[in-house]
Amino acid sequence: MKKALITSYLDGLRDRSKGASYTKIMRYFAPEMVSALVLYSLVVLIDARFIAHLKSTVLYATIGVTNTLIHFLTKIAEGISVGTMVLCGYHHGKGDSDAVQRAAVSSFIVTAVLGCIVGAVLYWCAGDIYRLLGIPEDIVIIGIPFLRMKAISIVLMFLFFSLSGFLRGIQQNYIPTRCLVFGSLVFVLCDYLLIFGKCGFPRLCLQGSAIASVVQYSCMLGTLAVAMARTDYIRQFMTSWYRSWSLRSAYRIGVLSWPVMCDKSVLAFAKMAIVRAIAPMGHVALSSFGVIKDIEMFAFVPAVAFAQVTTMLVSNHFGAGDIEAIRYTVKRTLILAVSMVMFILGICSWYAPVIVGWFDAHHVFTDFAVPALRIMSCVAVFDVLQVILSSALRGVAHMRVVLWVRIGMLVGVLIPATWLMSSIAFMNDFDTFIGVYSSFYFGNGLMALCYVYWFRSGRWRHTMW
């Protein structure tokens, strides 16, 4: 008979004879933490801080809404990168250089076409996209030129992710990592110079942030091309790339990529659904959502890092046939991730007036955002649970389970819940905001329960490819 859930979990924490030790987990965690912090949180916070110095709630709300949309598109690009990495890695492991070249070139062409289509839609339909999200018209007017300039960087971003997938597939992952770090430094510098008009540059305000992102990805692609040209193994691909297009390789990349694209983009799309529900509340609610989202992303960096470690360790245990090690490793990474995230959120909640004040110079939305941040921090543990458990399922090749559970949450829970909460006649906008935003974490809690059920049922022991 199976032990009770809590008893089984506590036994797993106490028994250190099985699975990866805490020391080993933390050794893998440290570099992932640094990378995730620099690349996915600090740059966004610094950019938001610069925009906050312009002392305009409308501008701050605009960048918050637009970044939510960009995050959704980034997840789609990451999905293509994963598909490219898997296919290139498979052929690289077999020693088939010609197949690697066909996969890399086919991915680049497919990604270029998709990126151009996405960029064209963003450029020509910028206003319609904002209005579809229910954004106030004054934000739409400011956001249209901003999003159109961002569309150029989106195309460049898709190309960069395609090449990054190829390089990671042939075990040259240090090249895109260094380019990402370099690009982040370039962005911060250009962002400061162009937003505030320093060192002889024009003062472009919000538009300066969009131009800085174009410069960032241009520099990253240029640096990546130079690094590839200096690597002998890669240079041989670059001389005959135009003969390497393969429709079969393009199809296989699509087959590998679409589940990951859907999986990664579902939660990003969920945030867009929240934006759509709170947009009628105006600038204060949108700005509060933006600052809470950025602070939560900072606090969730440990969870993102532990998710990468979990997938890596679990996949290794699974390959070795050590089923018991998987259970103990997941339990340890889960308690570490929850402890770190909740500790950071606790600090952010305690100093919430100061932290939110960094992004609200005129104290316009601080009184709204501070209590909302504290309430959301209490239920954020559900998000940590589903992130770690879903990463463990990916490690045992149950990607489709993660995908369908997330789609079920979005369609069956989040969208109806946000519609219901925004339709109920609450006493004030704050109560409506809390109802809408908390429905996201309620959905995450249900996802975590589904993942726990799958683990407890033992079905994850069987491969699904």
N, C-alpha and C positions, 0 to 999 in steps of 0.2 A: 504494500500500500504506500502511495506517495505521501511524503510529509506535507504538513500544512505549508503554505507559501512562505510565510514569515519565518517559520522554524527552519525550513530548508535554506532560506537565504542567509540567516544568521549562522547556520552550520557551515555554509560555504565561505563565510568571512573568517571563521575561526580556524578552519582546516587549511593549513598552508602547505600541505604536502602535494597538492595537485594544482595544476594550472600555472599560469605565469605569476611570479611573485610581485609584490608591490614595488620592489626595487627595480625589477625588469620593466614593469609597466611605466614607471616614472622615467626610466632611462629613455624609452622610446617617446614618451610624452613631451619631454623638454624641447627638442627641436621642432616638433609639430606645433607646440604652443607658441613659440617665437614666430614661426612662419605665419600661422593663422592670425596672430595679433598684429603683425606688421602689415600683412597683405589685405586683410578683410575687415579690420576694425579701425586701426589708428588713422589710416588715410581718410576714411569716411568721416570720422570725428573731427579731424583737423580741417577738412573742407567745410563741414557744418559750422565749426567755430569761426572760420573766416567769414562765411556768409552772415553769421550772427552779428559780426562786427559792423555790418552795414545797417543794423538797427531797423530792419523792416520785417515785420511778421509775415507779410505777403511773400517776400523773397524766400524766407526760411520755409514757409509752407510749400512753396513751389519746388524747392530742391528736395524736400522730404517726400513729396508725392512722386516726383520724377525718379528718385533713387529707388523707390519701390518697384517701379516699372523696369528700370535698368537691372535690378536684382533678378527679376523674373527672366529677362532675356539672357543674363549671365548664366543662369542655371541651364538654359537650353544649349548655350555654347559649351558648357562643361559636359553635357551629355554627349555631344559629338566628340569631344576630346577623349572621353572615356572609351567610346567605341573605337576610335582610331588607335588608342593606346593598346587595347585588347588585341585588335587584329594585327597591328605591327609587331607587338610583343610575341604573338603566336608564331608568326613567320620568322621573326628574329631568333626565337628559340630553336626553330627547325634549321636555322642556318640558310634560309632561302632569301638571299638579298634582293633578287628580282621581285619576289612577291612583296617584300617590305616596301620597295620603291613604288610598286603599283598601288599598294594600299595608301601610302603617304600622299602620292600625287592625286589619287582619286578623292581622298578625303579633303585635300586642299581645294580642289575644284568644286566639289559638292558644297563645302563650307563657304567658299567664296560666293557661289550662286545664292545659297540660303541667306548669307549675311547681307548681300546686296538687296535681296527682296525685303528683308526685315528693315534695313536702313531706308529703302525707298518708302515703305509704308510709314515709318516714323516721320520721315521728312514731309511727305505730301499729306499725311493724315494726322499731323500733330494735334491740331485743334480738335478734331473729331475724337481722338483718343482721350484727351482730357475731359471732353464733354461726356463721353461714354462713362467715365468714372464719376461723373456728377460734380466735377470741380467748379467752384465759383468762377464767374467770367473774368474777374480781374486777374486771377491766377492763370487762367487760360491765355490771356493776352501776353503776359510776361513769359509763360512757359513755352509758347510756340517757337520763338527763335532759339530758346535754350535747348529744347528737345531736338530741333532740326540740326543744331551743331553737334549734339550728342549722337545723332544718327550716324555721323561720320565715324566717330570713335567706336560705335557698335560694330560697324563693318570691320574695322581694324581689329577689334577684340575677337571676333569670330575667327579671323585668319590666325591670330596669335594662338588661340586655343587649339586650333587644328594642328599647327606645327608643334605645340607643346605636347599634344597627345602622341605624335610621332616620335618625338625625342624621348618621352618617358617609356614608350614601348621598346625602344632600343637601349634602354638603361642609361640614357644621358640626361637624367632628370635634373642634374645640377645646372644645366644651361638655362632652361626656362625659369628656374627658381631665382637665379642671379639676375636674369632679365626683369623679372617681376619686382625684385627689390630695387633695382636701378630705376625702373619705370615709376615706382612709388616715390622715390626721392625726386625725380624730375617733375612729377605731378605736383608735389607739395611746393617746390620752388616756383614753378610757373603759376600755380594757383595763387600764391601770395603776390607775385609780381603783377599779374593781370587783373586780379580782383581789386587791388588797392592802387594800381598804377604806380608802382615803385620803379626806380632805376631807369626812368625815361619811358617806360611803357605806358600806354593809355589806361585810364581807369575804366575797366569794362564791367565791373560788378559781377552779377550772376553769369553773364555771358563769358567772363574770363574763366570761370570754372569749367565750362563746356569746352573752351578752346584748350585749356590745360589738359583735359582728358584726351583730346586729339593728339596733342604733342606727346603725351605719355605713351600711347600705344604706337605712335609712329617711331619713337625712340626704341621702344621694346622690340618692334618688328625689325628695325634696322640692326640693333644689337644682336638679335637672334640670327639674322642672316649672316652677319660677320662671324659669329661663333660657329655656325654650321659650316661656313666656307673654310674655316681653319681646322676642321676635323676631317681627317682623311676618309674615314668610312662614310661620312655624310656627303663629302664633296663629290664623290663619284655619282651620287644620285642627282646632283644639281646640274650636271653636264648633259643629261639625257632625259630630263623630267618630262619634256613635251611628248615623248614616245611611250610614256608609262600609264596613260589613262586606261582604266579598265572598268567597264560597266559592271562586271561581276563584283569587283572589289567595292565599287560605290554602293551596290546593293547590300553587300555584307556589312558594310559600315552602317548603313541605314538600319538594318535588322538588329545590329548590336547596340545602336545608339538610342533608338526610340524608347525602349523601356526606361533607360537611365534619364533621358530627357524628360519624360513624363514624371518619373519619380522625383527628380530634383526640382521640377518646376511647379509641382502641385502645391507645396507649402508656400512658395513665392506667390503663386496665384491666389492663395488664400489671403495673403496680406493685401493684395489688390482688392479682393472682395471686401475686406475690412475698410479700406480707403473709400470704396464706393458707398458703404453704409454710413460712414461718419462724415462724408463730404458735405451733406446738407447742413451740418452743424456750423460750418464756417471756418475761418482762419485759425481760431483758437484751438479747436478740436484737431484740425489737420496738423498744426504746428506741434501740439502736444503728442500726437501720434508719432510724428517724425522724431522728436527728441527721445521719447520712450523707446522706440524701435532701435535707435542708435545706441542708447545706453544698454539695452538688453543684448544687443549684438556684442558689445564689449564684454558683458558679463558671461555670454555664452561661448566665448572663445575657448575656454577649457573643455567644454562639451564637444565642440567641433574637433579639437585636437584628440580627445579621448576616443571619439568616434573613428577617426583614422587608425588609431592604435588598436582599437577593438577589432576592426575589420581585418587588419593585418595579422594579429595574433590568432584570431579565431580561424582564419583561412588556413594558417599553418597547422593548428591543432587538428582541423578537419582533414587536411591532407594526410596527416600522420595517423589518422584513425583514432585519436585520443579524445573521445566524446566527453569524458568526465572533465578533462582540462578545460573544455569550452565553457562548461557551466560555471566553474570556479573563476575563470578569467573574466567572464561577463559580469559576475557579481562584484568582483573587485573594482573593475573599471567603472561600474555603475555607482558604487558608493563614493569613489573618488570624484567622479564628475559632479554628482549631486552636491557633495560637500563644498567643492570649490565654487560652483556656480551660485549656490545659495549664500555662501559667505560673501562673494563679491556683490550680489544683489542686496544683501543686508547692509553692507557698507554704503552702497549707492542710495539705498532708501533712507538711511540715517542722515546722510549729507545731501539728500535730494534737493533742498532749496538752493544750496550752493552750486551743485552740479547743473541743475536746470538753469540757474541764473547765468551760467557761462554762455548759454545759447539764447538768452532772453534778456537783452540789455535794458529794455524798457519795462520789464516785469508785466508783460501783456498776458502770457499764458502760464506763468509759473504757478499761480494758485490753482490752476486747473490740472497741470501736468504732475505736480508733486504728489498729491494724494492718489492720483491714478497710477503713477509709477509704483507706489507702495502697495497698492492693492494687487496690481499685476504681478509684482515680485512674489507674492504669496502663492500664486497658482502656477508660476513658471516652472516648478519642479516637474510638471507633467510633460513639458516640452523636452526637458533633459532626459526623462525616462524613454520617450519614444525615439529620440535621436540615438541613444546608445543601443537600445534593443534592435532598432532597424539596421544599424551598422553591423550588429552581430549576425542578423539574418542574411545580410549581404555576404558576410564572410563564409557562410555555409551555402552560398549560391541560391538563396531563396529570394532573389530580387523581385520576382513577380508577386510574391506575398506582400512585400513592402509596397509595391506599386498599387495593387488593388485595394489594400487597406487604406492607403492615402487617398485614392480616388473616391472610395466609399465615404471616407470622412468628409471630403470636400463637398461632394454632391448630396450625401444623405444627412449631414449634420451641419457643417459650417454655413453653407449658403442658405438653407432654410432658417437656421438660428439667427444669422445676421439680419435676414429679412424680418423675422418675427420681432427681434429686439428693436430694430429701427422703426417698426410699425406701432409698437406699444406706446401708449401715451404716458411716458414717465414724467416725473415732476420737473425734471430739468435735463439739459444736455449732458451733464456729467453722468447721471445715472444711465442714460442711453449709451454713452461712450463706454462705460464699464460693462454694460450688458453685451454690447457688440464685441468688444475686445476679448472679454472673458470666454466668449463662445469658441474662440480659436483655441484656447488652452483646454477647454472642455473637450473639444474634438481630439486634441493631442492625448488627453488622458484616456479616451476610448481607444485610440490607436495603440497606446502602451498596453492596455488590457488585452487587445487582440494579439499582440506580439507575445505577451506572457502566456496566453492560452496556447499559442502555437508551440512555444518552447515546452510547456508543461505536457502537451499532448504527445511529444516525441516525434512529430512528423518532420521536424527539421533534420532528423538524422539521415533522411533519404535525399540523395542528390536530385536536383530538379533541372538537369540539362539533358 
